[in-house]
Amino acid sequence: MAQYTVKEALAKAAALAEAGQTAQAKSLYGAILKAFPDNAAARQGLGTLSDGTNTPPATAEPPKPLLQKVLALYTSGQYDAASTQLADMLKDYPDAIVLWNLEGATAAALKDWGRAEAAFRKAVALNPASAVAHNNLGNILKETGRKDAAAASYERAIELKPDYIDPRLSLAAQQQEKGQLADAVAHYQAVLALKPDHAEVRKMMLHQQQYMCDWRALDDIKAACPTLGIEGEAIAPFGALAMEDAPERQLLRSRNWARSSYKQQPLPLPARPKARPDRLRIGYFSADFHDHATLYLMAGLFRHHDKRRFDIRAYSYGSIEAGAMRTQLQETVDQFTDIRALGGKEVAGLARAHGLDIAIDLKGYTAGSRSQLFAYRLAPLQISMVGYCSTMGADFIDYMVTDPLVVPEGERAHYSESMLWMPDFYLPTDDRRRIAETATTRADFGLPEDGFVFCSFNKPYKVSPREFDIWMRLLHRVEGSVLWQLKPNKWAQANMQKEAAARGIDPARLVFAPWAPSAEHLARHKHADLFLDTFVVNGHTTAVDALWTGLPLISRPGRQLAARVAASCLTALGLEDLVAQDDAAYEALAYALATDPGRLSDVRARIEANKHSHALFDSQRYTRHFEQGLDSAYARYLKGLPPTDIKVVALP
């Protein structure tokens, strides 16, 4: 219709229709609608020629009001209704790319991966130059495990639109998973060049630099912390925990994240029962029901739960569906349900159908979390425990499991949940954790037979120059000593070796242990002499591991929960004297133990004796305390009272 104005084209189409040249009139009306999708006169004229069906040609785009209606259904989470509407619209507008992209997004929200992929492939076919379509297809390929194909789609999207942020972020996430941290950081830097105020990307970049022990980023971290995730854009809070020991700011980040990310409408609560059921039905939700630190800690609790009074159910949404720990859990709980394929509302409906009394989130804001499920209200009471070592700042989490040492009274105000105060140690432990019987020697791990072995098996992002300076001074002062760590990524290893050399220490005195299965990893602890804890984020499972194997550990508590876990762990084992109150005391204590074999031997003997007489490894005692807390919380609920701090009374 290039030779006509719109008015002339409409007149020409009407004349063709009046002359009986229907095909030509339809073609011209279709051309008008292709250029001007909202032209009512063309749509009416075409409808007249279509025997009142008002069916536009395949080339037409849907009118804006209709598109806005289906988009509103999608954005409000009404995916089934949106899907039905889209099916009708695609009959009328089969070549509308915007509809195919929306169809793919809706199908993805419903976890109908095949339909989503087909929709995005159709969008790509209709417009191979659409960066959005290639990115959307990449997301589905990634979700269904075809990560190389996904990467190709993301790279094509970036080629088509170099300033497109989403595919760069997706590629960065994949590279992190594959251990290509430098490439991930490069993508984050490219995104920040395009959008300098992208807070989540800045956090991810800085967190990966911490994983790489790239301490050149420390000034950037210090500058970012006062506002990162607090002013402006929210961030997923976990990555900031190791950046600073500031519980007041961790609370602000968590609140901002929960408020901006979890907009699901809670389902109406069931009628409040008049009495406690014979068995309280407890649902534990996690992605880590496999050979993972969570289950290594939780196994004793699951085993000791009083099945006469509690109906224990596990809900798994993790991708790993095998392993000895998973099998053990399935045999221990009353019911195990895999919910990975279910959408949020489906999970909420299932939880309601199962009649959960209390739902427990074992992930919080850690990787792979689906804590948004709890925004739907899976149960009348909801609790955070084990997985996330800080406040969630979410109004849908009623309680967090803690103890008076990890959250001292002076810091209580920085946690949004009501406290379920455990009397000993807030984390459960397993008193049947297997340690492999091995005949290894120090030489098998590259350790000196006679030299003192300092060890720290915490992840590299927890290590900063603050600890490292102390560790290197200890190596200077204790002749022949070494520092034994878990083998990190290649950048962290190279950076720590470089930093050691800069402090006058032969990099060969840093020894790195490769990954090993849990029981074998525990067994090799016998070759270490002293575990040196990190500061801003302590060892949690790693601290429990060390003490379970009899390895002495020293810690220096900070302010936030993540910085006080090992101190609470030591106290629950009767080893308060291994808790240093400042950095200088930490260094002095480490040196004293390294140079006094008798004192160190005495500590080892106390660990071995106290394992059987103190609370830390008393799984049954922990379980009874935890069940007391559950009962107290539920009793308040029955009375119509809001959650409040609950102090569990210690058993004799």
PEVENQUI-V293579 format. One line per field, one symbol per residue. ss: DSSP state (a for helix, b for strand, c for the rest). psi: psi as a letter, one per 40 degrees, with the letter a starting at -180 (. if undefined). burial: 1 if it has 24 or more other ideal C-beta (glycine too) atoms within 12 Angstrom, else 0. Layout:
ss->???
psi->???
burial->???
//
This chain:
ss->cccccaaaaaaaaaaaaacccaaaaaaaaaaaaaaccccaaaaaaaaaaccccccccccccccaaaaaaaaaaaacccaaaaaaaaaaaaaaccccaaaaaaaaaaaaacccaaaaaaaaaaaaaaccccaaaaaaaaaaaaacccaaaaaaaaaaaaaaccccaaaaaaaaaaaaacccaaaaaaaaaaaaaaccccaaaaaaaaaaaaacccaaaaaaaaaaacccccccccccaaaaccccccaaaaaaaaaaaaaaaccccccccccccccccccbbbbbbbccccccaaaaaaaaaaaacccccbbbbbbbcccccccaaaaaaaaaccbbbbcccccaaaaaaaaaaacccbbbbcccccccccaaaaaaccccbbbbccccccccccccccbbbbbcccccaaaaaacccbbbbbcccccccccccccccccccaaaacccccccbbbbcccaaaccaaaaaaaaaaaaaccccbbbbbcccaaaaaaaaaaaaaccccaaabbbbccccaaaaaaaaaaccbbbccccccccaaaaaaaaccccbbbbccccaaacaaaaaaaacccaaabbccaaaaaaaaaaaaacaaaaaaaaaaaaaaccccccccaaaaaaaaaaaaaaaaaaaacccccccbbccccc
psi->edeiidddddddddddddeegddddddddddddddgdehdddddddddeffeefhiideiiiiddddddddddddeegddddddddddddddgeehdddddddddddddefgddddddddddddddgeehdddddddddddddeegddddddddddddddgdehdddddddddddddeegddddddddddddddgdegdddddddddddddefgeeedddddddddehedhbhiihddeedediggdddddddddddddddgeihiihiihhieihidhhhhhhhiefgagidddddedddddehhedehhhihhhfiehfiidddddddedidhhhhedeiiddddddddddefhdhhhhedbfiheifeddedegdidhhihicdhfiiefheehdiihaieddgideedeehdiihghidchdiiihefhhhihifiidddefiiddihhiihfiideehidddddddddddddgheiihhiihaidddddddddddddeehhdeehhhhiiiiddddddedeeidhhhiicdhihcddddddddeehihiihiadiddeedddddddeeffdeehieiddddddddddddegdddddddddddddddeeiddfgddddddddddddddddddddeeiiiihhhhhhi.
burial->1000000011011100100000001111111111011010011011001000001110111110011001101100001001101100110111111111111111111111101110111111010001111111111111100010011111111100000111111111111100011111101111110000011111111111111111101101100110011100011111111111111111111111110011010110000000000011111111111111111111111111110001111111110000001101110111111111011111110111011111111111111111111111111111111111111111011111111111110011011111111111111111101010000000001111001111111111111111111111111001001111111110111011101100101000111110000100111111111111111111111111111111111111111111111111111111100111001001101111110000010011011001100111111011111111111111011000001011010000
//
